[in-house]
């Protein structure tokens, strides 16, 4: 083990511990990290000495802010095999976590977005601290809420998942608990002690209960009826019309937010989450792999990353530029079967 490694592994008592170790990069997930984590989890799944797995992160700013988007941008532009390798192997890891046969405890202390959600939300226990900031912001960079978003977002209460997936709204621990994204809230100051207790016991639930605190009121709960009213509509156009007709400050702000996103991503995401509500988990992951194969050959992902991450001018020039120009045929092409589907 070296402190310079991107991901650290430790056996401590009954626990196998994974530590994401790129704090200066907000623990962004790389292909090499995926390739280290997956075989270790396979080994621990079969190891009778390991009762449960803990995944946490170095630093106090982020659990994992997402995938290494700059690398993916560059690979995609070059049509390098690593682009699809990353998504294929990441999605296979997400599915392995979903089906992991032992308790899988994710400690979400700080920013948790995109790829970091895929490493955590599918586990049995998801613990957020007061520093948690959760979001699925992909529509703002010409992508879609992947890493299992097709499955877990439609299973949030009401239309919360559609709202979170389309707008990329950032939420804190009470809202994440209300949405079903985390299972417990534990103060950041108690995380180290919780890890020690989990290492010493086979009773995961009791160890977590000893640190868990009551959940404060969730702002999303108070807004739930309004979110359901607008975001249950059958199309992006209908959602925007509903928000425009409402006219209060919240509706106006969310309509403005949506109009800044990639029109293609919005239509793709609306259909993705609508279909995901009816699909089993593994089929959701296969659907995401279809979508990302088409994103590779599109325009908006590269333009979104340029505007938000590279040049940081925050003025992406989407193509097509409007919802009206995004044809049903274009969206259908994103969802069409692949010659080689994702193997799980």
Buried (B, 14 or more C-beta within 10 A) or exposed (E): EEEEBBBBBEEEBBBBBBBBBBBEBBBBBBBEBBBBBBEBBEEBBEEEEBBBBBBBBBBEBBBBBBBBBEBBBBBBBEEBEBBBBBBBBBBBBBBBBBEBEBBBBBBBBBBBBBBBBBBBBBBBBBBBBBBBBBBBBBBBBBBBBBBBBBBBBBEBBBBBBBBBBBBBBBBBBBBBBBBBBBBBBBBBEBBEBBBBBBBEBEBBBEBBEBBBEEBEEBEBBEBBEBBBBBBBBEBBBBBBBBBEEBEEEEBEEBBEBBEBBBBBBBBBBBBBBBBBBEBEBBBBBBBBBBBBBBBBEBBBBBBBBBBBEEEEEEEBEBBBEEBEEBEEEBBEEBBEEEEEEBEB
